Amino acid sequence: PLPHPSSSPSHVSLSHSPGLSAGICARQEERSVSAKNATIAREALELLVTCLNLRRLMLNIFYTLPNVEDFIMDILLGCPHPDIRLSAVELFCQLIQFVDRECLLPVFPEAIPVKRPRPTPVDPPHTFFLGLLVQYQTPLWSPRLPEGEGQRNQWRRCAEYFEFRFQLLQRLSLKDQEDLEVDIHQMIVEEVRWLESVVFPSAPSLELQCVLAGHLRLLQALMSCEGIDKKAYEQRYNLIPDFMSDYLFPASKLILDSCEPKPAGIVSIRPRCWDVISRVPAYELLVELATGCSENMGSITSWLSEMHHRHNPDKAKEWEFLPPVIGRSHCGYVGLKNAGATCYMNSIMQQLYLQQPIREVILGAEMDDEDENAILPELQCVFGHLMESMLQYYSPEGFWKKFKLWGEPVNVREQQDAHDFFCNLTDQLDERLKKKSCHPVFQETFAGTFLDQKICKGCNHTYEREESFGSLSLPVKSKTLEESLKEYVKGDWLEGDNAYMCEKCQEKRDTLKRTCFKALPSVLVVHLKRFGFDWEANRAIKYDDFFEFPWVIDMEPYTVDGLARREKGEGDSEKKLYELVGIVVHSGQASAGHYYSFIKDRRPTTLSSSSIPPPPPPPSSSTTAPATSTP
């Protein structure tokens, strides 16, 4: 029987020698393989396989080419372009299906010896490829994620390699197993041992998911072969319980085993097969274990019924009950459940969570003697789940119950204004933080200072009054953010009967009354006033006017110093730039609609964004929050 691959990590040979040389693909960077070169490579492979199909006497010459094994493995595991790897698998399978074993000729005696035993004169390509794949050592049987980048690349690119092994091994008859000299039972034992020994890191690894998917496919192919007692293997290794509780549904298993409805503390429930890449092969393996084996079928259905269809009297009256057992999204973020009309809460809380200073202060606040109606512990719970939860979304039921808008509990099925929620939430939290001797992080982050000016014409006396603000409310009639800001700081002239009485001159003078910015916040929240009230029709209305805002805006022209500089005709000064990082959008009418958020991903990335064009202009919105200042 052919030996199984070693469990010790190895690598594809990169040596060069006359004839077909290996390692050319492995040394290519993924981005260096253009679409044109990939097409040429695929057509070259197709030409090679076509020649071997039409001139079958050339197969033994192909077998004896120096480094032919490295050449094949280099294509299957080293090539960075997935289309080339997939084409190679398809063409090699065609070669196996097309060639008759009687058509092969003896090996040329003058052929250069190679490291693998030669196929006999009557061996078909099936024997050659299977022997090569089974004996050739690769790092794909290592129980740990390799540290070297070359071996990691092979883990990422292993799907086609395992697919080829699957095609070679699936549904082999006893005669085929004898002819090919493969020990299917030993292979099954080795695959199960790898599954038992593999180390799953705490951080999700997509490379491990790719290799895990390949081994599950390989085990599925082995289980489909003739002469395999599926019931015996399942009983010996507990395959079905392990796959149900560890690989696929650990959250359901936790709920099933827990005596309490909600276990205390944070429990990791990420399945070993957390990505669709590995979950689909896991499902297919269970189907294969149940095929032709009624005992395994009964065991699988029993596990599924217990985990997902057991009657819970406490939830019988809740028609919308749905356990949140779907895993965390690939992007790494966690959603918030909508209780019916809590989208205004969710869109604001997601924006606040992605403000790092706010997140750190909220999660770091000590709440030892907190009263039971405080919302700060509930917001901490929300932020904690957004950071650490392995589920697709979190249901903030405690926050819904304790938050009060204008002093009244909220109805989760009644829509509220997102800006009103933002103002109430930040005010309540800052008050609570001050009582706990913590920094009022929302005031420090969002608060700025208006300067109300009255500038008398003639005497040039100026009267000023400061006023703090947490958000800037602007009308949408001006079409653009810059025009709206210009109108905001433009001011009005008090003339004639409305002239201002100058306290210093003790006479009425024409006076410019305006409001501008004296101190800008670190994070500027701009609220677009899209909602109004029609007093004649006695109903709320929404202004759907088009309103445009830039990705980056300079706020210096709208400050006290900027206006003074412009009035004196002085040149440019230091800019005060704000970058757009979040938008809260309202779709629908004033009486009903839906809030959702656009948030810029500010996580560090290794990809350069210099060549990436900016996204299209964002849609019109009711609240723009927040835009962070850049030094």
PyMOL commands that set and color helices and strands:
alter all, ss='L'
color gray80, all
select helices_A, chain A and resi 30-32+35-54+56-64+68-78+82-98+101-103+125-135+139-141+149-156+159-169+174-180+184-197+206-223+230-237+239-248+250-257+276-290+294-308+313-315+343-353+356-364+376-388+397-402+418-435+441-446+481-490+496-498+556-558+560-568
alter helices_A, ss='H'
color red, helices_A
select strands_A, chain A and resi 335-336+393-394+404-405+408-409+448-456+462-469+472-475+492-494+500-502+507-509+511-519+523-529+531-534+539-542+552-554+577-580+582-588+593-599+623-630
alter strands_A, ss='S'
color yellow, strands_A
deselect
rebuild
show_as cartoon
